[in-house]
């Protein structure tokens, strides 16, 4: 099993699976953990080092707030660029001869520093990393955006999506109409005042394992590129004024035959 969360030392995951009695690798990629776990799981299965691997991630709103920003009791005013951490989780079972959707390829992301240190603007941190990974994946696999029915980022949020599209245009990459974001889709903006949308490693994990996976299994979509995004920081690094680093991992998934 490969999994992680947003708490210190991924404590929630440790306690959550303590009775499973199966081999476990704990992962931390911030909100990109779902992509990290799926990518590593596919490598383990594809190379024959494992036959079945569970991959996933989870997050919790209150714990993330007190971990990276302010305790809930503080009652601080939220900025319009701020996102609402998803309380949720998502897991997939990856095996060599499975009957579900197929992982075709992965692209491991690189750390990208956009020189931002605002903990209330995660979308701006992660957007350049998302575009870097997407462009690298398309180049390495000799594909173009239109080869995918959807390119799905993890949790850029509404503000981050706008930045991502601008960054993509600067490198002549047109993602208009094909780029979707789990963070921008998670909540109902007309009913839920979440400002820039959703965040958290449970965001892409729950959205992929439910909605997007369902679209593939129903063959409403043929092929998608899942790109969970993460902002790499700690409470200490942000208090010291360090930049927040971005990363994104891509997983190409196609519908079953």
C-alpha positions, -999 to +999 in steps of 0.1 A: +000+000+000+012+035-009-005+064+008-001+097+025-019+128+039-012+163+051-005+158+088+029+159+103+046+126+096+014+115+077+000+105+111-036+100+100-025+074+074-005+055+099-033+052+124-059+046+097-041+015+083-025+001+114-048-030+114-044-038+077-013-059+082+000-053+047+033-039+035+032-001+035+051+029+020+042+062+035+044+091+010+044+128+012+040+150-019+016+175-004-015+177-026+003+158-054+004+126-033-023+108-053-002+111-085+029+101-066+013+070-052-003+059-085+029+065-104+050+045-080+024+017-077+023+014-115+061+011-115+060-017-089+034-036-108+048-030-142+082-043-132+069-073-115+080-063-081+044-064-068+012-080-081-014-058-064-009-023-049-033+000-033-025+037-040-042+068-026-043+098-003-065+117+021-068+151+037-089+169+063-099+206+064-093+214+101-060+196+104-046+213+073-057+247+085-039+244+118-010+226+102-002+252+076-021+284+083-041+293+114-061+273+141-098+273+134-104+291+167-084+321+154-113+330+130-090+348+105-104+364+074-099+343+043-084+358+012-100+354-022-071+334-035-074+309-006-089+274-010-108+251+011-090+218+020-111+188+011-121+164+039-120+132+018-099+104+005-096+082-026-078+049-033-073+027-063-062-009-067-035-013-093-027-048-107-013-062-139-043-080-152-071-058-138-104-052-156-107-015-149-091+016-165-055+013-176-024+034-167-006+039-199+023+061-188+035+084-160+056+115-159+073+123-126+073+160-118+102+183-110+103+209-082+094+244-096+100+276-077+078+305-088+092+326-060+059+328-040+057+326-002+020+334+004+004+304+021-030+317+010-022+315-027-014+279-034-028+280-069-001+304-080+025+282-065+014+250-082+003+263-116+038+266-131+047+231-118+015+217-135+024+232-168+060+221-166+049+185-160+021+186-187+045+200-213+072+175-204+047+146-206+034+157-240+069+161-254+082+128-240+052+108-253+050+127-286+015+138-280-006+170-281-033+182-258-061+172-282-049+135-278-066+136-244-103+140-237-093+159-205-062+171-188-070+172-151-050+191-125-053+184-088-061+216-070-051+248-087-084+263-079-101+290-099-071+315-095-046+288-103-063+276-135-061+312-149-024+314-141-018+279-156-035+289-189-014+321-190+019+301-183+010+276-209+004+302-236+039+316-230+054+283-241+029+280-271+008+253-253-029+258-258-049+240-231-082+259-237-112+236-234-092+205-224-078+217-190-100+208-160-092+212-123-105+191-094-102+220-071-123+242-093-149+215-097-153+201-061-176+227-046-207+245-057-197+282-060-233+294-059-239+276-026-205+272-009-183+302-002-150+286-008-134+315-027-108+299-051-122+264-047-108+232-032-074+219-022-058+190-004-044+157-015-079+143-009-092+166-036-077+149-067-078+115-049-116+116-043-124+133-076-104+108-097-116+077-078-152+087-082-162+111-110-133+109-134-129+071-130-166+067-135-164+087-168-137+063-180-156+031-170-188+044-186-166+052-217-178+087-218-141+096-219-114+075-237-082+089-222-073+114-195-042+129-181-044+132-143-020+158-129-022+161-091-004+192-079+014+200-047+027+230-027+058+218-008+062+237+025+061+234+063+050+257+090+086+265+099+096+273+063+067+297+058+073+314+091+109+319+080+097+335+047+110+308+025+095+303-010+068+276-014+079+251-040+055+234-065+054+199-079+031+179-101+030+143-112+012+131-144-006+098-149-021+089-182-052+067-178-074+052-205-108+035-204-109-004-204-111-023-237 
